[in-house]
Amino acid sequence: LLLIAGCGSTGTAFQVTEATGVYATERGAASAGSTNRPSPEPLARLAAEESVTVVSDTYGKDYWACEVRTKDSVSGWVLCTSLNYRRNGGA
């Protein structure tokens, strides 16, 4: 389990807490590293401590994904648990 620290809202920059890929779809982000299906190719790779802007977030079956924009203007999806992101109001 990862500890998610900080708080904020979408449209704000958040820090990457662990190296991760940025994927074209939320389902791509959710299935990355899965043992029972091939991992999709990431659009970009992020190192720990990089900053991204969270555009939106969504819950799916067994995942929480954030739509992000990188400093290089790459837009895509990562798991929110890979960021120091917390949705306003709890979550």
Order of alpha helices (4+ residues) and beta strands (2+ residues): beta-beta-alpha-beta-beta-beta-beta
